[in-house]
Each structure stands twice: as structure tokens, then as C-alpha cells.
């Protein structure tokens, strides 16, 4: 089966309604050019607020479903497109999640994934804002493919991709917000970021699609570079480092079986030998 996947790489302003409207226009454009699955970037509706500790930012969290999600559901139903929508979800006071909602091609909610690995570093102060995800690593059997989602910091952990691959994911989407490192201004993580994500595609024989924001937001500059790669680790398309962009590529799901017939990584696993991974410290 062949179909097109699109990533919405965009800069964000302080105006949430403006960000939502821009994202909606870009999703519509992606669908009109043939995309069947479209993924937005992490926390797409706002600027990246975890750069500072500020109680006022808790007000950005919304119970689901909200009005912005409803607008994406309408687009999904009208265009027959699956949309992955990352949001700041409020469950109740003091419990907020970094969540990706999967909207089916008929506009219904297929489910959601809550970010599990929560980082803490200079200008990436997410432990203050997000409760670790409580739903494990679900896969979603959508109209076009079985997909999994990992949000930003989750993309650095091979265990996440392995579980999703073993559950049958054909594509893993990684909505991201990654950029400069203020305490190491001379260093760019972009090459490492792309390499580790592509490697998940290789070791699990599946497609990966990582979407990142762009532009300067306070102390951070986000480097874009959104990309899609196939089971062989070949980059099918890569976004620019600046500017709003629909990053799209056609995927041929037959490549998954083709690759796995060559490299039997799932067959040759030895899970009975991996018990030490359940320890916090291995001594």
C-alpha cells in the first residue's frame, strides 16, 4: 500500500488562536496535495513554555476534547485524513499531560498517547509541567496504517520504538520541540537527533516521521529539520532549518516486509535475557 504522509513544521507566535489557525491551514494544504496522515509538532498551539518555571503556564492546559481539537476533527472528516494533534491536556488540577490525540479519517477520536519520558535541563523544564504518561505505548489501527507515537524525549529511548514495533506499528510519529542547548551554545544536537530516530526505523523495520518546530522562542532556537525515513534508514524527505513547511513523502508499506525478510531483528530477540533492563541501576 502506498500513500503520502505529511509533517507540519512551523514557527509559533504568542497568539494561540493564530497558531491554531495557521496549523489548520497547513493541514488543509497537506490534505489537498494528497496526504493521508498528517502530524503536527509537539505543543503546536503555543510557544514552548517550559523554558521557565511559571504557575501561569498551567492555564494553557485544557480538558479534552476542546474547541481546537474539534476544528481538527472537522478537517479530518472533510478531507478523509488522519491527524495527530499534540496538546497540553488537563485531567484535573495538578495533573497535566503532554498528549498526542489521534483523529481518525472520519473525524472520530482513535485514542491518545501521553508522553512518558519527561526531560529536565536548562530551558527544557518539563518536569514542572507534565505528569509522566500513564497509558503505556499504544498503537492505533487507522484507516491507512497502524501507527505509534512517541513525543520528543521519548524518541531517544529505543525501548519505546521496540515496543511499538512489536505491537505492529508500521509508522512511528515523533512530534518534537528540540533546538539549541543554552548551556552548550556551540553544540547542535540535530545530527544525533536524526541519527537515533532513523536507527529506530532500522532496528524495527518500519517508517519513522519526526516533526520539529522552527524559529527563535526566547532563549531557544528550534532547528526544524523534520524528516521521514524508511525501514532501511534512508531519508525520504527533510525539512529546512528555517521557515514554515509541509514536509511530505510517499510511503510504500511493502518495504516493511521486504526489509524484515532480510533483517530478522524481531525474530532473533532474546527477551528472557533482558531482565536487567528493569533495574534502575545495573551493578
N, C-alpha and C positions, 0 to 999 in steps of 0.2 A: 504494500500500500504506500502510495506517495501523496504527500500533502505539504503545505507550507506552514511554517511556524514563524512567528514574529515576536520580537522583543521591543518594548517601548523604553528607549533610553532618553531621558530628559532632565533638564535643569529644573529646579523648584524655586518658586518665589515665596515670600512670607504670606501670600494670599492663598489660602487653602482652596477657596472656590475657583480661583484662577487655575491652580494646579489640576484640580479635578476636571475642569472644562478642557484644558489642554490635553490631558491624558485621554479623555473621551474622544476628542477629535483625532488623536493619533491612532487609537484603537479602531475607530471607524475607517481611517485611511488604510490601515493594515488589512482589515477585513475586505475592503473594496478592491484591494490588489491581490486577493486570493488566500490570505492567511486563515487557517482553520483553528489554530490555537495561538493565543496572544498572552504574553506575560508582562505585567508591569513590574517596576523596580520596588525594592523594599521601601515601605513607608512613603509611597508615591505622592500622597496628598499633601504632605507638609515638607518643610525643610528638615534636615537631620537634626532634631532637637537634643539627642543625648550627648551633645558636646559639653553641656554644663548640667549642674545639679540645680533644678528649679521646680518646686512643687507646682507652679502654674502650668507646667507642661503636662501634668496628669489630665488636665482638662481637654487635651487633644484626643484622649482615648474615648471611644464611642461604643455603646452596646450594639450588637449586631442582630438583625440587619439594620443598616442606616440608609439615609437618603442617597448617599453617593453610591452605595452598593446597588441600590435599586436602579440607578441610572445605567450601571454596567450590565445589570441583568436584562434591561430592555435592549441594549445594544446586542448582547449575546443572542437573544431571541430573534431580533430583527435580522441579524446578519448570519445566524446559524454558526456562531463561533464560540469556542471555549475560551474563557478569560480567567486568568489567575490574578487576583486582586489582593495585594498585601496591605494590611490595615493595622491600626493600633486599636486593639479590642479591649473594651472594659467589660469584665464579667460582673464585678461588684467593687465597691470602694476598696482600694488597696490590692486588687488582683487584676492586673492588666497584662495582656499578652501581645507579642509581636506575631501577627497571624497572617496567613495567606488563605483567602477564600477562593475555592474553585467553583466557577459558574459554568454550568453545562450549556451546550449549544441550543437548548430550548429555554434558557433563562433561569432554570431551577438551580438551587444550590446543591452541588455534588458533595460538598464537605469542606473541611478546613484543616490546615496544618498549623500548629503553634510552634514557633522557634524553640528549639531545645537547648542549644548551646548559647549562652549569653556572655558576651565578652566584657571585659573591663580594662581599659587602658586610657592613656591621655586622649581626650576628646571623643573617646568611644565609651561613654559611661553608662552602658546599657543595664547593668545590674540594678541601678537605681530605678529604672522604668519598667522592666519586664520580668514577669514571673516565668521561670522555665516551663516550656511546653509540657503538657500532661497527657498527650494523646499518642505518644509514640511516633512511628513513621508510617502513616497510611499511604496506600496507593489509591488512585482514582481511575476507574474504568470509564473514560469519557467516550463521546461519540467517535473520536478519531484515533485515540491511542490510550494506553494505560500509562498514567504519569505519576511521578512522585515530585515532592517539593522539599527543598532544604533552604533555609533563609540565611544568607550571608555567613555568619560564623560557622553554621552547620556545614558549609561547603568545604571546610578544611579538614573534616573528620571522615576518614574512609569508611568507618563503621556505618555511617548514615547511608552512603551510596550502596554499600554492600547489602544492607537490609532491604532497601528499596528495590535493588536489582533482584534479590532473591524472592521478593514478593511479586515480581512480574513487571516492574516499571520498564517501559520502553524509552521514555524520555524523563530525565530529571531536570527540573527547572530550579534555578538558583537566583531568586530576587536578591539584589545586593545593594549595599551603600558602603563602598570602600574607596579610599583615596589616600591622601598624604598622611604621613606619620609625623606629627608635630615635634616629637622628641627625637626623631631621626630625619630631619628635613632633606638630607642628601639621598635618602633611600626611596625607591619606588617598589611597591610590592606587586605591581601589575604582572610582571613575567611569572613570578611564583604563583600568584592567584590563578592565572590562566593555566599554568602547567599542572597544578594539583587537581583542578577541576577536569581538565582533559584526561588526566590519569584515571579518574573515577570512571569515565566513559570506557576507557580501555580495559580496566580490570574487571568491569562488569558487563562489557559487550553491549553498550547502549548509547543513546544520544544524550548529550548534556547541553543545556542552554542557560547561560548566565547573563543576567541583565543588570547593569550598573548605572547609577546616575552620573551626571556631569556638572561641572561648574564649581565656583567658589561659594562656600557657605560658611561664613565666619572664619574659623581657624583652619577649616578643611577644604582641600580642593579634590573633588571627585574626578577620577580619570576615565570614566566611561569604559571604552574597550569591550563593550558587550559582545558576546560571541556564541556561536553554536558549533559544536564539533560532533563527528560521527563515532561509531564504535572503534574505528581504527585510530582515533585521536586526531584526525585531520580536521582543521578548522574550515568550516564551510563558508562562514561569513564573520567578519569582525567589524565592530563599530569604531567610529573615530574617538579621539580623546577629548573632543570638544563638540558641543552643539547637540541639539535635539535630533533624534534619528530613529526611524523604524528599521531595525536590524532583522532581516528576514532571510530564510533559506528553505529550499525544498528538502524534505527528508524522505528517504526510501527505507521503510521499516524492514524490508527484506535483508538489508545489510546486517541486521542483528543476528539472524540465523546464520548468515554467511560467515560472519566473524566468529560466532560461537562454535561453528563447526571446525574452525581452525584452532582456537584457543579455548580449552575446556576448563576455565577457571572455576566455574561453579561446580562442575562435576568433581574436581580434584580437591575441593576444600576438605579440611580435617577439623571440623568444629569441636570434636572431642579433645583436641589438643590446645584449644584456645581459652581454657578456663581462667588462666591468669589475667586475661583482659578484664575480668570482672573485678579485679582488685584496684584500689586507688593507687597503691604503691606496690611495685613488684620487686621483691628482695631475694 
